[in-house]
Amino acid sequence: MNWVLWSFVIVLGGGLLLSEGASSSRPPVIKVGAIFGLNTMYGETANIAFKAAEEDVNSDPSFLGGSKLQILMNDAKRSGFLSIMGALQFMETNAVAIIGPQTSIMAHVLSHLANELTVPMLSFTALDPTLSPLQFPFFVQTAPSDLFLMRAIAEMITYYGWSDVVALYNDDDNSRNGVTALGDELEERRCRISYKAVLPLDVVITSPVEIIEELTKIRGMESRVIVVNTFPNTGKMILKEAERLGMMEKGYVWIATTWLSSLLDSNLPLDTKLLNGVLTLRLHTPESRKKRDFAARWKNKLSNNKTIGLNVYGLYAYDTVWIIARAVKTLLEAGGNLSFSNDAKLGSLKGETLNLSALSRFDQGSQLLDYIVHTKMSGLTGPVQFHPDRSMLHPSYDIINLVDNGVHQIGYWSNYSGLSIVPPESFYSKPPNHSSSNQDLNSVTWPGRSSITPRGWVFRNNGRRLRIGVPDRASFKDFVSRVNGSSNKVQGYCIDVFEAAVKLLSYPVPHEFIFFGDGLTNPNYNELVNKVTTGVDFDAVVGDIAIVTKRTKIVDFTQPYIESGLVVVAPVTRLNENPWAFLRPFTLPMWGVTASFFVIVGAAIWILEHRINDEFRGPPRRQIITILWFTFSTMFFSHRETTVSTLGRMVLLIWLFVVLIITSSYTASLTSILTVQQLNSPIKGVDTLISSTGRIGFQVGSFAENYMTDELNIARSRLVPLASPEEYANALQNGTVAAIVDERPYIDLFLSDYCKFAIRGQEFTRCGWGFAFPRDSPLAVDMSTAILGLSETGELQKIHDKWLSKSNCSSPHGSQSGDSEQLNVHSFWGMFLVVGIACLVALFIHFFKIVRDFCKHTPEVVEEEAIPSPKASRLTKLQTFLAFVDEKEEDTKRRFKRKRNNDLSMNANSIISRSASRRPI
């Protein structure tokens, strides 16, 4: 009987122990702490949303297995000390998680406590981009980090074509780090924050004195794009004072971060009449039935007839509670316990009043944190999910424009697709597309009720003329020069380009030119460019300013308006002016071989045709002429009536093919020689110039001197400064320098007057000329666009032709090998000489032959009755000679033959008569 009783006791005790164990894993109340300032917009909104979420979670007893969720609210009253004390209290009451703190300042502090006691801390308002999960593993942002907010603003600035912005913010972690993130995003897009206006902490600003001081500074600056990253109280004062200072007028751009959209949605007092044209952003939450029902519930019941409306942070507060509830549910269903233990390290700390040992370490904190960051649910804010880096899924924003007491949504921004006029969720089923052509926003009403996008900047100290520095050159005045000794009137190629570009701008640029230098020697251009950096001497520099690395480090240049680069100029001789240039296509052996083959082919033809072709028979002289005629006539494709045998025809065809190839090559080579500038000089380019020992000239004031010494390692003792084109020519002609190194535009102008020199080799630097402006000057960007416009319309070339396209040389000057030129008589007179000599020789032989024949065959004058005078005799002989020359050769030969026959018959008759007289009768 006793053993039965003891068994019952043991079973009952075991059941009680099991029941106690179950109750320890499923506590009746699961506590979650919340640290907010209830007297703030965010705190009041969060408090209402927390209660609604708590009610909804507990409305289903089975959700947490019979446990109840309890949100413990701590009113921090915007005090850092109270926030710390509230967190410590929650650690003593065994809270499984903490929602908050409200500000990033306290998030940086309390996250260390959460790390130590392994209690997850979740916040939807402390969105500092630097709250890294690597440094603060137990801190989770349940709303998109401000990194994405700043990325959205940076893409808006790029979309509207602005380059400089002013950032106005409070000196706290959230505002400061957000502006730092904005600066990084702008830098990636070749933009920048030109000025950071720092205000005191939001909680300590009681009067607008500091705000007025910063706004006054901003009003005197160039940039008119102002980004306000602050809190509602400070933001309202900023916009109010800006309106009073006339900074809400046309030309300004105001971009407020999410604090302004929250004020608008919360229906808190705000004079929106003062905000016409302001842009602001709001965290985007997709439309859903769940969201609409909650908004109706808020309006009808939750707010208890309070004046505060539902803003987006109320939706995130509600979802944050559900994230914790779902993570706790998953933990419990996995068999986990909710247990707390004392931290040994804290227990070892002794203090008179601090009871640190009362702080509990959440044993399952790491497990609960893992379930939190792996939560997937559909909330009021849309799909809730975390990336591996704990950033929220698809961060996106609404872009809002305040217009006439109303709100006009002009578009959206999403980290997935950028700027668009349709909700970003419509792109999630498509591949990401951030191309510029895919970015779009609706029209905006800007401050001053303007529909024209502001250019985003004005001239500093508006109303003062820009002081434009120009070099007072002593040479090459086609680029920049005074007008008839005037003190401020300037002319030249560079000036015309600048003025033409200014005319293309959409706004006036009042300016005046100020000379730099004495006009007797060319000024130092590095010193001239340095004058821009001070902001005192010049606001810009216009002239023949080369864009080189040293200068780009201190100023901004426009797009180059003319290509430039260093080149080498040296004296040259032009080979194609040689009278025997026509012989150059073939070498001497080639001429010899070609002539030999004419003879060889002719001999082969004679051998093949001699026995069968009558034309190749007869006297040797005739056969030689026939052979030469056959071989040489192939060059002229002569069609002869004479026929040759099959073998002969084959040889002639092959020879004709060879002759065609030879003549084609000769023609092409001769054409190249006579139409391409063939220059000869010991200086072939910069390489031979460096290796030589000759002296090198350079233009006074040019960067060429430093380039040759610093980059090419040429001894400074070899360099000779020259001041004008005349000095260039004299130094090259008398051998003072072997070559000159200068920029291409100067050399082109120099060679237009001096034709005995030429550029040797290629340009060995690549740069251009541009106009210099202070660093990050918006005018430099606009002028670059204008210069491109001049180039596209051809106006830039017209200006170039007006000033620089001139030449006093009969043929193009200074051409490198490869530039074509017109042919002249110098290239051919050797050929003409050969033809002329051949003609003279032929005429001399012909004349000699005629005289010989005339003297040999002229008939004797038989009429001797009247002996003429010597003068009449000479005239008669001349007439007879001219008649002989004019007579046809066949008639002459026929007459000579008849005369010879007559003479022979007369001689025969006389012989017969003499013989008869001697015969005896």
Summary of the structure (lengths in Angstrom):
residues: 921
radius of gyration: 51.7
end to end distance: 218.7
largest distance: 218.7
contacts: 2885
relative contact order: 0.07
helix: 47%
strand: 17%
